[in-house]
Structures are given as structure tokens and as C-alpha cells.
Amino acid sequence: MLQALEIVAMTKIRRHEPFLLTWQDSTKVGSGRSSVVIGPNIEVHFKYLGSRVPNVDRELVESLAQASNSNSGVHIDSATLAAPATDRGL
């Protein structure tokens, strides 16, 4: 999932196209949800555990790219992370 989000974010940033990213907060940080606008003037850091390069889920990349072009942006939640690519419906 993170690899797909990184691909979409870097594509949007190179094109100078900001987008909204929203996710569900865990109960450890008070629940609710958080949103950020990601754009060319915002520093973005992706952290991966281990040295293995993850496989890229092309269907997920396309779904995230389409969502990034919408007014509501990209929404990440536990159901989205757990569902097979064809069921994500981003």
C-alpha cells in the first residue's frame, strides 16, 4: 500500500498537482481522522521496514491516482489496507 501511495504522491508532486490525503487515526492518538494536503512545497517522507523492495500493485496505484484527482482526495483506512485490490473501491 505504501509503495502505491508513494508512486502516486511523487507523480502528483512532479506535476505540481496538490492532493488531499485522509486517514483514520488509531485510538492511541485519540481516534478520529486526519487530513493533509500533499503538494510540491510539502516535504514527504516514506519509511519502509527492511531492505526488500515491495511489489507494486498496479490496480491500487490506478485507484489511488483516480482518487487523488477527485475533490475528496485519497482516503486510507484499515478496510482499504486489508481488502484485495479489486475490492478497495478508492
Residue pairs with C-beta under 8 A, 6 or more apart in sequence:
1 57
1 60
1 76
1 80
1 81
2 46
2 48
2 54
3 54
3 55
3 56
3 57
4 56
4 57
4 60
4 61
4 64
5 21
5 46
5 64
5 74
5 76
6 46
7 56
7 61
8 61
8 64
8 65
8 68
8 74
9 19
9 21
9 38
9 44
11 65
12 18
12 19
12 38
12 39
12 68
13 38
13 39
13 40
13 44
16 39
16 40
17 39
17 68
18 37
18 38
18 39
18 40
18 42
19 37
19 38
19 39
19 68
19 69
19 73
19 74
20 35
20 36
20 37
20 38
20 72
20 73
20 74
21 35
21 36
21 37
21 38
21 73
21 74
21 76
22 33
22 34
22 35
22 72
22 73
22 74
22 75
22 76
23 33
23 34
23 35
23 75
23 76
23 77
24 31
24 32
24 33
24 76
24 77
24 78
25 31
25 32
25 33
25 34
35 73
36 42
38 44
48 54
57 85
59 85
59 86
60 85
60 88
60 90
63 85
63 88
63 89
63 90
64 74
64 90
66 90
67 73
67 74
67 75
67 90
68 74
74 90
75 90
80 88
80 90
